[in-house]
Amino acid sequence: MSGAEGSQIEFRTDRVSSRQLVSQAWKILWPEYFWIALAICLVGLVVSNAVLMAVLMGPMMCGIFICCFAMMRNERPTFDMLFKGFDMFVDSLVATLIMVGVSFLVMIPVGVLMVGGLFAVGLVGEQAGDGAFGGMMIFFMFGYVVAILVIVVIQMLFVFSYPLIVDYNLSGVDAVKLSARAAWANLGNILRLSILIWLMSICAVILCYLPILLVIPINLLTQALLYRRVFPDHSTDSQQYDPYADPYADPQADPHVNPHADVGGYQLDEGVSETGPGAKSGGDTWE
């Protein structure tokens, strides 16, 4: 179902193996696409941080996901694909501003509570004994961990925003809304994958930081693979090799859809963008 034609976008909610996603990402990348993918990711991240307030982050992330989708179709990514993200500049910028704004709205009260907690701990330390002070410190640390988890979960809700802009040409507002719904329904999948990527990054940091660069393309491609598991390919000409299809599934069935999986939906309300490579057309021109 095309985002330019359909009135509803469905998403899946079945369980996805994070280890399988990482393994599939590595098989896709190595050896043919790995180095060009690494170069594209590094250029994209450098450009996205070249301007304050993350103004260029949206177009660069959209371009990176265009490249990821190309690799999933067994196509070689190029820098031209990366800079096609600027075709979706307005929508991606709106999505970025919403994400940054929501994050600040969450972080401000959390910061106030943290400062107030530190002040309270200081007062207790002056007026009470060591036992009360220790109890307050434990309570403060517990609250700090909870606050961090809340911020992380809020950020996870936006994980599908840029791929949705690329895949369905949604407006920035609609992409963020749909991403939040789908991510909340798949929070376990996203959390498991995030933990696995975090562990890989920690191992890379232990090995003198340089290997962490090698984790970047794997991280972004696994996000694209997870997105495709949650939002099955809606194009009618997607007969290419599917790296994440079940090899034991019925060959006559759609490899992107698990018939036993739960399905969520999202009713569009003028959410299709008038800009971007697929605007006013039945398909995406970059495919």
N, C-alpha and C positions, 0 to 999 in steps of 0.2 A: 504494500500500500504506500503510495507516494505521499509525502508530506504536503505536496502542492495540490493533491487531489482528494485525499481522504479526510474525513472529518474526525477520525479517532486514531490514536496511536496506542497500540498495545505493548505491554512490557511483561516479561516473564519474571517469576519469583522462585523458581526452583533452585536447589542448592548447587553451587558451583565449586569445584575443587581449585583452590588457589595454587597448589603445587602443579596441577595440570596446566593452568594458565601460564605459569612461569616456564614450564617445560615447552609448551607450544610456542611461546614467544621466542625462546632460545632457538628452537628448530627453524622458525621462520627467519630469524635474523642471521644465524650462523650457517655458512661463512659469507654468503653472497651479499647480504644487505647490511651487515653489522656496522662496518666502518662508515658507510655513507649515512646510515641512520644516526650513528653517533655524531657525525659532523653536523647533520641537519638539526638534531636536538640541541647541540651546543650553540649553534648560531641562533636558533630560535630563542633559547633562554637568554643569551647575551642581548639580543635585540629587545626582548620583552622587558629587560631591566634597564634599558638605555634611557628611558623617559620616566619621570616621576609619576607616582600614583598609578602605576601599572597600566598606563594607557595602551601600550602595545602588547600587553600580555595576551589579550583575547585573540587578536589576529594571528599571533605566533602560535598559540595553542591550537587554534583551528587549523592552521597550516600543518602542524605536527600531526594532528589526527587525520588530516587528508593523506599524509604520507603513510601513516599506520594502516589506514584502510587500503591503500594501494598495495602495501606489502602483504596484507591478508588476501589480496587477489592475485598474488604472485607477480606483482608489477614492481619495477625498480623505483624507489622514491627519488625525487629530484628537488633541487632548490626552488625550481619554478612552482612545484606543488606547495612547498613551504610558504612562499609569498602569495599564493592564491588565498591565504587566510585574510589578506587585506580586502578581498572582495566582500568579506563579511564583517568589515570593520565596525560599522555602527551597532549591529546586533551583538557582536562579541564584546564591544565596549560597554554596552548597557548591561550585559550579563556580569561583566567584571565589576562594574560599579555597584550592582546589587549585592554581589558576593562580598565585596570589601565593606560596603555599608552595613550589611547584616553582621559581619564579623566584628566590626567596631561597636555596634549596638550591644553585642554580647560581651565583648571584652571590657567595655567601660564599667558596667556594674560589677563584673567580676574583679576588676582592678580596685574599685572602691571597697569591695568586701575584703580583699586581700590586705589593703592598707589599714582598714579598720581592725582586721584580725591581728595584724602585727602590733597595732597600738594597744589592743586589749591584752595581748600576751605580755607586752612591756609593763602595763599597769599591774597585771597579776604577779609578774616577777618581782615587782617592788613591794607589793602589799601582802603577798601570801608566801607560803613556804615552797620548797623545791618540788614537793609532790604535786601541788596545784599547778605550778609552772610547767612541770613535765606533762601533766594532763592537757593543759591548754596548747602546748606545742604539738602533741599528738593530734588533737582536734584540728589545729590549724593546718597541719600537713595533710590530714585526711580531706579537709575542705579544698586545699590546693590541688590535690589529685583529682577530686571530683570536678573542679572548675576546668582543669586541663582537658578532662574527658569530654565535658560538655562542648568546649570549643572545638575539639577534634571531630566530634559527631556533627556539629553544625557545618564544618568544612566538608565533611564527607557527603553531605546532602547535595553538594554542588558538583560532584564528580562527573556527572553525565551532561553538564550544561553545554560545554563546547562541542562534544561529539554530536549532540542533538542539533545544534546550529548547523553543523556541517552536513549531517545526514538528512535532516528534514527541512532545512532552511527556516527554522523557527525564529521568531523574534526573541530578543534577549530575555524579555520578561517571561514568555511562554516556556523557553528552554529551562530557565531556572525553576519555574513552578513544576514542570514535568520531571526534571532531575530530582527535585526534593521528594516527590511522590515515589518515584521508582527507587531512589536510593534508600528511602526509609523502609520500603518493602524488601529491599535486598541488603539491609544493613549488616547482616551476618556475613554475607559474601564479601562485601567491601571491607569489613573489619578484618576478616581472616587474611585477605590479600594485602591489606595495609601492614599488618603485623609481619607477614612474611617478607615483604619488601623492606620494612624497617630492619628486620634481622639481617637481611642481605647487606643493607647499607652499613650497619654496625660492623659486620665482618670486613667490609671494604675499608672502613675507617681504621680499623685495627691494623690493616695491611698498608699503613702509611698514606691513606687518603686517595692516592692516585686511582686505585681500582674502583672507587665510587663512581668515576666517570663511566665505567663500563656498565654500571647498574642503571644509568639514566634511560637508555633506549629500551631496556627490558621493562623498566617500570612503566614507561608510557605505552609500550605496546601491550602489556598485560591489561592496562586500563582500557585500551581499545578492544581487546578480546573480551573482557568482562562486559563492556558496553554491548558488544554484538551478541553475547549470550542473553543479556537482558532485553535488548531491542533487536529482534531478528531482522535480517536483511529484507527490506521491503522492495528492492529492485527486482524487475522481472527477468533480467539478463545475468543473474549472479550464478552461473553454472561452473565457476572456477573451483579449484581445489579448496576444500573447507578444512582448515587445520584443527578445528575444534569440534568436528562432527563425531558422533558416536560410531566407531567402526563396526559395531554389532547391530546398528539400527537397521530398520527396513530400508533397503536402497530406494524404494519407491516413495518413501516419506520425505518430507521436508527436513533436511538435517539440522536446520536452525531451530526447530520447534519440538519440544518434548510434549507429547500429547497428554502426559500425566501431570504436567506442571501447572501450577496456579498461574492465572493471568490477571494482570491489572490493566487498566485503561486510562486514557486521558482525553477528554473531549476538548478539541481545539476551539478557541474563541478568537477568531481572526489572528491566530498565532503564527501563520505562515508569513515569513518575511518577504518584502518586496525587493530586497537586495540579496546578493549572494549568487553563486554559480548556478543554483537551481531555481531561481525565482522565475515565476510565470512559465514554468515548463514542467513536464511530467517526470523528469529525472534530473540527476546531477551531472553537469557537463564535465566535471573532473573525473567521473568514473570511466 
